[in-house]
Amino acid sequence: MPNNYRIAKVSSLLKKEITLILQNDLENDLLKSNFIHISKVDLTRDLQFCKIYVTSTAEEEIRKEIVDNLNLAKNFIKHTLGQRVEMRRVPEMTFKDDTVLEKGLSVLKLLEELKNKTQDKDSKFEGNNAKS
């Protein structure tokens, strides 16, 4: 159980520090001009590898380009992270596009459409009963 606590603490620390690196140290115009948020950091039990899930308000094509740029800059990010955080070994990073927000919004949209359709059917049904 303490190992899970340790992983959670290290993940939280990595998320905080990588966010600061993205905001202050990277000189990429694409990254500076778009809002980027790290939504989740998945860290392996041995602290050797991590997947960093990134969300952005940009279009899908631009988001893919952002993730590609982050993956190209991961060596710089890892080096800077190693200078800021005292760890025996900084984990290997992979940046991924987090589509959970989009999926959630599409489900909410479908539920809203379904709600509107049932309300339309109910109002038609009540209109037919009023005529009788």
C-alpha positions as CSV (number, residue, x, y, z in Angstrom):
1,M,0.0,0.0,0.0
2,P,2.8,2.6,0.7
3,N,4.0,2.0,-2.8
4,N,0.8,3.3,-4.3
5,Y,1.1,6.4,-2.1
6,R,4.6,6.9,-3.3
7,I,3.6,6.6,-6.9
8,A,0.8,9.1,-6.4
9,K,3.1,11.6,-4.7
10,V,5.8,11.3,-7.5
11,S,3.1,11.6,-10.2
12,S,1.8,14.7,-8.6
13,L,5.3,16.2,-8.3
14,L,6.0,15.4,-11.9
15,K,2.7,16.9,-13.1
16,K,3.5,20.1,-11.2
17,E,7.1,20.4,-12.4
18,I,6.4,19.5,-16.0
19,T,3.6,22.1,-16.1
20,L,6.1,24.7,-14.9
21,I,8.6,23.6,-17.5
22,L,5.9,23.9,-20.3
23,Q,4.9,27.3,-19.1
24,N,8.4,28.8,-18.5
25,D,11.2,27.0,-20.2
26,L,10.1,25.8,-23.6
27,E,10.6,28.2,-26.5
28,N,8.0,26.6,-28.9
29,D,5.6,29.1,-30.3
30,L,2.9,26.4,-30.9
31,L,3.0,25.4,-27.2
32,K,3.0,29.1,-26.0
33,S,0.1,30.1,-28.2
34,N,-2.3,27.3,-27.2
35,F,-3.7,26.5,-23.8
36,I,-2.1,23.2,-22.6
37,H,-3.1,21.2,-19.5
38,I,-1.6,18.0,-18.2
39,S,-4.7,16.0,-17.2
40,K,-3.0,12.9,-15.9
41,V,0.4,11.3,-15.3
42,D,0.5,7.5,-15.4
43,L,3.7,6.3,-13.7
44,T,4.9,2.6,-13.7
45,R,5.4,0.9,-10.3
46,D,9.2,1.0,-10.8
47,L,9.1,4.7,-11.6
48,Q,11.0,4.1,-14.9
49,F,8.3,5.2,-17.4
50,C,5.4,7.6,-17.4
51,K,2.7,8.5,-19.8
52,I,1.7,12.2,-19.7
53,Y,-1.8,12.9,-20.9
54,V,-2.3,16.4,-22.3
55,T,-5.5,18.3,-23.1
56,S,-5.8,21.4,-25.2
57,T,-8.6,23.7,-26.4
58,A,-7.2,23.6,-29.9
59,E,-8.5,21.8,-33.0
60,E,-7.7,18.1,-33.3
61,E,-4.9,18.6,-35.9
62,I,-3.2,21.2,-33.8
63,R,-3.5,19.0,-30.7
64,K,-1.7,16.2,-32.6
65,E,1.0,18.6,-33.6
66,I,1.3,19.8,-30.0
67,V,1.8,16.2,-28.8
68,D,4.4,15.6,-31.5
69,N,6.3,18.7,-30.4
70,L,6.2,17.6,-26.8
71,N,7.5,14.2,-27.7
72,L,10.3,15.9,-29.7
73,A,11.1,18.1,-26.7
74,K,10.9,15.3,-24.1
75,N,14.7,15.0,-23.7
76,F,14.9,18.7,-22.9
77,I,12.0,18.3,-20.5
78,K,13.6,15.3,-18.9
79,H,16.9,17.1,-18.5
80,T,15.3,20.2,-16.9
81,L,13.2,18.0,-14.7
82,G,16.3,16.2,-13.5
83,Q,17.8,19.5,-12.5
84,R,14.7,20.6,-10.6
85,V,13.7,17.3,-8.9
86,E,16.0,15.2,-6.8
87,M,15.3,11.7,-8.1
88,R,17.6,8.7,-8.6
89,R,16.4,8.4,-12.1
90,V,14.0,10.6,-14.0
91,P,11.4,8.4,-15.8
92,E,11.2,8.1,-19.6
93,M,8.3,10.2,-20.8
94,T,5.7,9.7,-23.5
95,F,3.2,12.4,-24.2
96,K,-0.3,11.4,-25.3
97,D,-3.4,13.3,-26.4
98,D,-6.1,13.0,-23.8
99,T,-9.5,12.7,-25.5
100,V,-11.6,11.9,-22.4
101,L,-13.0,15.5,-22.3
102,E,-14.1,15.2,-25.9
103,K,-15.8,11.8,-25.3
104,G,-17.5,13.2,-22.2
105,L,-18.9,16.2,-24.1
106,S,-20.1,14.0,-27.0
107,V,-22.0,11.8,-24.5
108,L,-23.5,14.9,-22.9
109,K,-24.6,16.1,-26.3
110,L,-26.2,12.8,-27.2
111,L,-28.0,12.7,-23.9
112,E,-29.3,16.3,-24.5
113,E,-30.5,15.3,-28.0
114,L,-32.3,12.2,-26.5
115,K,-33.9,14.4,-23.8
116,N,-35.1,16.8,-26.5
117,K,-36.6,14.0,-28.6
118,T,-38.5,12.5,-25.6
119,Q,-39.8,16.0,-24.7
120,D,-41.0,16.5,-28.3
121,K,-42.8,13.1,-28.2
122,D,-44.3,13.9,-24.8
123,S,-45.6,17.2,-26.0
124,K,-47.1,15.6,-29.1
125,F,-48.8,13.0,-27.0
126,E,-50.2,15.6,-24.6
127,G,-51.5,17.6,-27.6
128,N,-53.3,14.5,-29.0
129,N,-55.0,13.9,-25.6
130,A,-56.1,17.5,-25.3
131,K,-58.0,17.2,-28.7
132,S,-59.9,14.1,-27.5
